[in-house]
Amino acid sequence: MFNNLFKKGLQRSKQTWFGRVKELFNRPTLDEGVWDELEEILIAADVGVNTTEKLITTVKQRVKDEQLKDSEAVRAALKEEMVIILNITVPPVTVPAPPKITLVVGVNGGGKTTSIGKLAFCSKAEGRTIILVAADTFRAAAIDQLKKWGERDGVEVIAHQPGADPGAVVYDALQAAKSRKTQEVIIDTAGRLHTKFNLMEELKKVKRVVTKIEPSAPHEVLLVIDATTGQNGLTQAKYFADAVGVTSILLAKLDGTAKGGIVLAICDELKIPVKYIGVGEKQEDLAKFDAAGFIEALFSGED
């Protein structure tokens, strides 16, 4: 299933950019022009200038050191180096006692609430009890959307009225989770206020409320990035990482972009592991990220 989701998410990227990488290495000889073309392709696929330069320098050095002459061997080396960049270890989540508390952050419109719905669906399918928390109280639509996902998933949603204090919603939800011995709490947060400063201060406040109630929490701070925003998403990610200490990333809407190389840029520049990818609107359209499987799907010969 996960392999199929990778293929679905990377179809456009493979057809538009990475198919050209395959063609490059089908040539009988590898001259300097190949490396120049590879650089152009990777940058156009949103791998990023710095990461592209690092990749090409490393692979060229391997070609020299290992005396790689066969095009297929050079392409294999490129794939191996890409996997190394992506293969950031996801730190184990330590939860002294239930519930596990996950703070989900990201800009509005980036697929955050939909991703939470998918996460809840997966957790429930694995037999865990869950409460969703509507702490994005600045938008009535965000509360309504989370409630709809709760209905679809068959999980409880704790919400207050629009405009309520997000910290108060989180406080009530965590008290309810403790009293009901709920195993998991997933908190939706605001993603758009008047300035980045206001947004980050609000997120810090929510995080403080969580930690005050449960000193070991949040056990995970999951950042949802919209893959279609490319390098802008990378910039946003840096703000969130600095403000609330992001532990892992969910890359949403990967099927909506031909520039799937952004995954490489994220891992290389942020050094934060990608934990999930989202590729559609269905509850099951979420896959745990696997570096080797991701690169294999990107370069596979199948459509």
VEXTOR-823178 format. One record per residue (C-alpha): residue in one letter; x, y, z. Coordinates in steps of 0.2 Angstrom, whole numbers, plus 5000, padded with zeros to 4 digits. Example, Ala and Ser with C-alpha at 12.3 -4.5 7.8 and 13.67 -1.06 7.14 Angstrom:
2
{"A", {5062, 4978, 5039}}
{"S", {5068, 4995, 5036}}
! end
This chain:
303
{"M", {5000, 5000, 5000}}
{"F", {5014, 5012, 5005}}
{"N", {5023, 5009, 4989}}
{"N", {5008, 5013, 4979}}
{"L", {5005, 5029, 4988}}
{"F", {5023, 5034, 4985}}
{"K", {5020, 5031, 4966}}
{"K", {5004, 5041, 4967}}
{"G", {5013, 5055, 4975}}
{"L", {5028, 5056, 4964}}
{"Q", {5019, 5053, 4947}}
{"R", {5020, 5071, 4942}}
{"S", {5038, 5073, 4948}}
{"K", {5044, 5057, 4939}}
{"Q", {5036, 5062, 4923}}
{"T", {5042, 5080, 4923}}
{"W", {5059, 5080, 4930}}
{"F", {5066, 5064, 4937}}
{"G", {5062, 5055, 4920}}
{"R", {5075, 5067, 4913}}
{"V", {5088, 5062, 4926}}
{"K", {5085, 5044, 4920}}
{"E", {5087, 5048, 4902}}
{"L", {5104, 5057, 4906}}
{"F", {5111, 5042, 4913}}
{"N", {5106, 5031, 4898}}
{"R", {5119, 5040, 4888}}
{"P", {5134, 5030, 4882}}
{"T", {5147, 5042, 4890}}
{"L", {5146, 5055, 4904}}
{"D", {5154, 5071, 4900}}
{"E", {5154, 5088, 4909}}
{"G", {5138, 5092, 4900}}
{"V", {5129, 5079, 4909}}
{"W", {5133, 5086, 4926}}
{"D", {5127, 5103, 4920}}
{"E", {5110, 5096, 4914}}
{"L", {5108, 5086, 4930}}
{"E", {5111, 5102, 4940}}
{"E", {5098, 5111, 4930}}
{"I", {5085, 5097, 4932}}
{"L", {5088, 5095, 4951}}
{"I", {5086, 5114, 4954}}
{"A", {5070, 5115, 4943}}
{"A", {5063, 5100, 4954}}
{"D", {5065, 5110, 4970}}
{"V", {5080, 5101, 4976}}
{"G", {5088, 5118, 4980}}
{"V", {5104, 5125, 4975}}
{"N", {5114, 5120, 4990}}
{"T", {5108, 5102, 4991}}
{"T", {5110, 5100, 4972}}
{"E", {5128, 5106, 4973}}
{"K", {5131, 5094, 4988}}
{"L", {5124, 5079, 4978}}
{"I", {5133, 5082, 4962}}
{"T", {5150, 5086, 4971}}
{"T", {5148, 5069, 4981}}
{"V", {5143, 5059, 4966}}
{"K", {5157, 5066, 4955}}
{"Q", {5169, 5062, 4969}}
{"R", {5163, 5044, 4970}}
{"V", {5164, 5042, 4951}}
{"K", {5183, 5047, 4953}}
{"D", {5187, 5037, 4968}}
{"E", {5177, 5021, 4963}}
{"Q", {5181, 5023, 4945}}
{"L", {5163, 5022, 4939}}
{"K", {5162, 5021, 4921}}
{"D", {5145, 5013, 4918}}
{"S", {5131, 5025, 4917}}
{"E", {5120, 5014, 4927}}
{"A", {5133, 5013, 4941}}
{"V", {5133, 5032, 4942}}
{"R", {5114, 5033, 4943}}
{"A", {5114, 5020, 4957}}
{"A", {5127, 5031, 4966}}
{"L", {5116, 5046, 4964}}
{"K", {5101, 5037, 4971}}
{"E", {5112, 5031, 4986}}
{"E", {5117, 5048, 4990}}
{"M", {5099, 5054, 4989}}
{"V", {5094, 5041, 5001}}
{"I", {5108, 5046, 5013}}
{"I", {5101, 5064, 5013}}
{"L", {5083, 5058, 5016}}
{"N", {5088, 5045, 5029}}
{"I", {5087, 5055, 5045}}
{"T", {5082, 5045, 5060}}
{"V", {5065, 5049, 5067}}
{"P", {5068, 5050, 5086}}
{"P", {5059, 5038, 5097}}
{"V", {5044, 5046, 5105}}
{"T", {5045, 5044, 5124}}
{"V", {5028, 5044, 5133}}
{"P", {5030, 5041, 5152}}
{"A", {5011, 5039, 5153}}
{"P", {4996, 5041, 5141}}
{"P", {4991, 5051, 5133}}
{"K", {5004, 5054, 5119}}
{"I", {5002, 5072, 5115}}
{"T", {5006, 5078, 5097}}
{"L", {5006, 5097, 5093}}
{"V", {5002, 5099, 5074}}
{"V", {5008, 5116, 5067}}
{"G", {5009, 5124, 5049}}
{"V", {5001, 5138, 5039}}
{"N", {4983, 5138, 5036}}
{"G", {4978, 5131, 5019}}
{"G", {4993, 5119, 5019}}
{"G", {4983, 5103, 5022}}
{"K", {4986, 5104, 5041}}
{"T", {4968, 5099, 5047}}
{"T", {4966, 5086, 5033}}
{"S", {4982, 5078, 5038}}
{"I", {4976, 5078, 5056}}
{"G", {4961, 5068, 5051}}
{"K", {4972, 5056, 5042}}
{"L", {4983, 5053, 5057}}
{"A", {4968, 5050, 5068}}
{"F", {4961, 5038, 5055}}
{"C", {4977, 5028, 5055}}
{"S", {4979, 5029, 5074}}
{"K", {4961, 5022, 5077}}
{"A", {4964, 5009, 5064}}
{"E", {4979, 5003, 5075}}
{"G", {4967, 5002, 5090}}
{"R", {4971, 5018, 5099}}
{"T", {4959, 5029, 5107}}
{"I", {4961, 5048, 5102}}
{"I", {4955, 5065, 5105}}
{"L", {4957, 5079, 5093}}
{"V", {4958, 5097, 5099}}
{"A", {4952, 5112, 5089}}
{"A", {4965, 5125, 5095}}
{"D", {4964, 5135, 5079}}
{"T", {4950, 5146, 5087}}
{"F", {4954, 5161, 5076}}
{"R", {4944, 5153, 5061}}
{"A", {4927, 5145, 5063}}
{"A", {4930, 5136, 5047}}
{"A", {4945, 5127, 5055}}
{"I", {4934, 5121, 5070}}
{"D", {4920, 5115, 5058}}
{"Q", {4933, 5106, 5047}}
{"L", {4941, 5097, 5062}}
{"K", {4923, 5092, 5068}}
{"K", {4919, 5084, 5051}}
{"W", {4935, 5074, 5051}}
{"G", {4931, 5068, 5069}}
{"E", {4914, 5062, 5063}}
{"R", {4922, 5053, 5048}}
{"D", {4935, 5045, 5059}}
{"G", {4923, 5041, 5073}}
{"V", {4934, 5051, 5086}}
{"E", {4930, 5064, 5099}}
{"V", {4934, 5082, 5095}}
{"I", {4935, 5095, 5109}}
{"A", {4932, 5113, 5104}}
{"H", {4926, 5129, 5111}}
{"Q", {4917, 5144, 5102}}
{"P", {4927, 5153, 5088}}
{"G", {4938, 5167, 5096}}
{"A", {4940, 5157, 5112}}
{"D", {4957, 5156, 5120}}
{"P", {4967, 5142, 5112}}
{"G", {4976, 5138, 5128}}
{"A", {4959, 5135, 5137}}
{"V", {4954, 5123, 5124}}
{"V", {4970, 5113, 5126}}
{"Y", {4968, 5113, 5145}}
{"D", {4951, 5106, 5144}}
{"A", {4955, 5093, 5131}}
{"L", {4970, 5087, 5141}}
{"Q", {4960, 5086, 5157}}
{"A", {4947, 5076, 5148}}
{"A", {4960, 5064, 5140}}
{"K", {4968, 5061, 5157}}
{"S", {4951, 5057, 5165}}
{"R", {4946, 5046, 5151}}
{"K", {4963, 5037, 5150}}
{"T", {4963, 5042, 5131}}
{"Q", {4979, 5035, 5123}}
{"E", {4982, 5050, 5111}}
{"V", {4979, 5068, 5109}}
{"I", {4982, 5077, 5093}}
{"I", {4981, 5096, 5094}}
{"D", {4977, 5107, 5079}}
{"T", {4984, 5125, 5080}}
{"A", {4982, 5142, 5071}}
{"G", {4992, 5145, 5056}}
{"R", {4988, 5162, 5051}}
{"L", {4988, 5178, 5062}}
{"H", {4992, 5196, 5058}}
{"T", {5011, 5194, 5059}}
{"K", {5023, 5179, 5060}}
{"F", {5028, 5186, 5077}}
{"N", {5010, 5185, 5083}}
{"L", {5008, 5167, 5076}}
{"M", {5024, 5161, 5084}}
{"E", {5020, 5169, 5101}}
{"E", {5003, 5160, 5101}}
{"L", {5010, 5143, 5097}}
{"K", {5023, 5146, 5111}}
{"K", {5009, 5149, 5123}}
{"V", {4999, 5134, 5117}}
{"K", {5015, 5123, 5120}}
{"R", {5018, 5131, 5137}}
{"V", {5000, 5126, 5142}}
{"V", {5003, 5108, 5136}}
{"T", {5020, 5107, 5146}}
{"K", {5012, 5114, 5162}}
{"I", {4999, 5100, 5162}}
{"E", {5011, 5087, 5156}}
{"P", {5030, 5091, 5159}}
{"S", {5035, 5078, 5146}}
{"A", {5024, 5085, 5133}}
{"P", {5022, 5089, 5119}}
{"H", {5029, 5072, 5114}}
{"E", {5029, 5076, 5096}}
{"V", {5029, 5093, 5087}}
{"L", {5023, 5088, 5069}}
{"L", {5025, 5102, 5055}}
{"V", {5014, 5100, 5040}}
{"I", {5021, 5107, 5024}}
{"D", {5012, 5110, 5008}}
{"A", {5023, 5102, 4995}}
{"T", {5016, 5113, 4981}}
{"T", {5024, 5128, 4990}}
{"G", {5041, 5123, 4986}}
{"Q", {5055, 5133, 4993}}
{"N", {5042, 5145, 5002}}
{"G", {5038, 5130, 5012}}
{"L", {5056, 5128, 5017}}
{"T", {5056, 5146, 5023}}
{"Q", {5040, 5143, 5033}}
{"A", {5047, 5128, 5041}}
{"K", {5062, 5137, 5048}}
{"Y", {5051, 5149, 5057}}
{"F", {5041, 5135, 5065}}
{"A", {5057, 5125, 5069}}
{"D", {5064, 5140, 5078}}
{"A", {5048, 5144, 5088}}
{"V", {5042, 5127, 5094}}
{"G", {5056, 5114, 5091}}
{"V", {5048, 5104, 5077}}
{"T", {5053, 5085, 5079}}
{"S", {5046, 5078, 5062}}
{"I", {5037, 5084, 5046}}
{"L", {5022, 5078, 5037}}
{"L", {5023, 5083, 5018}}
{"A", {5006, 5086, 5012}}
{"K", {4999, 5087, 4994}}
{"L", {5014, 5078, 4986}}
{"D", {5003, 5072, 4972}}
{"G", {4999, 5090, 4967}}
{"T", {5017, 5095, 4963}}
{"A", {5030, 5090, 4949}}
{"K", {5043, 5097, 4961}}
{"G", {5045, 5082, 4973}}
{"G", {5063, 5086, 4975}}
{"I", {5058, 5098, 4989}}
{"V", {5059, 5083, 5001}}
{"L", {5078, 5082, 4998}}
{"A", {5080, 5101, 5002}}
{"I", {5069, 5100, 5018}}
{"C", {5079, 5085, 5025}}
{"D", {5096, 5092, 5020}}
{"E", {5093, 5110, 5026}}
{"L", {5082, 5108, 5041}}
{"K", {5090, 5091, 5047}}
{"I", {5072, 5087, 5053}}
{"P", {5065, 5070, 5047}}
{"V", {5050, 5068, 5036}}
{"K", {5039, 5056, 5045}}
{"Y", {5024, 5055, 5033}}
{"I", {5018, 5060, 5016}}
{"G", {5000, 5064, 5011}}
{"V", {4995, 5061, 4993}}
{"G", {4976, 5064, 4992}}
{"E", {4960, 5068, 5001}}
{"K", {4955, 5051, 5007}}
{"Q", {4957, 5045, 5025}}
{"E", {4970, 5032, 5020}}
{"D", {4980, 5043, 5009}}
{"L", {4994, 5044, 5021}}
{"A", {5010, 5035, 5021}}
{"K", {5025, 5033, 5033}}
{"F", {5040, 5040, 5025}}
{"D", {5053, 5028, 5019}}
{"A", {5069, 5035, 5011}}
{"A", {5074, 5021, 5000}}
{"G", {5056, 5017, 4995}}
{"F", {5054, 5036, 4991}}
{"I", {5069, 5037, 4979}}
{"E", {5065, 5020, 4971}}
{"A", {5047, 5026, 4967}}
{"L", {5055, 5042, 4960}}
{"F", {5066, 5033, 4948}}
{"S", {5056, 5017, 4945}}
{"G", {5053, 5012, 4927}}
{"E", {5034, 5009, 4930}}
{"D", {5021, 5022, 4927}}
! end
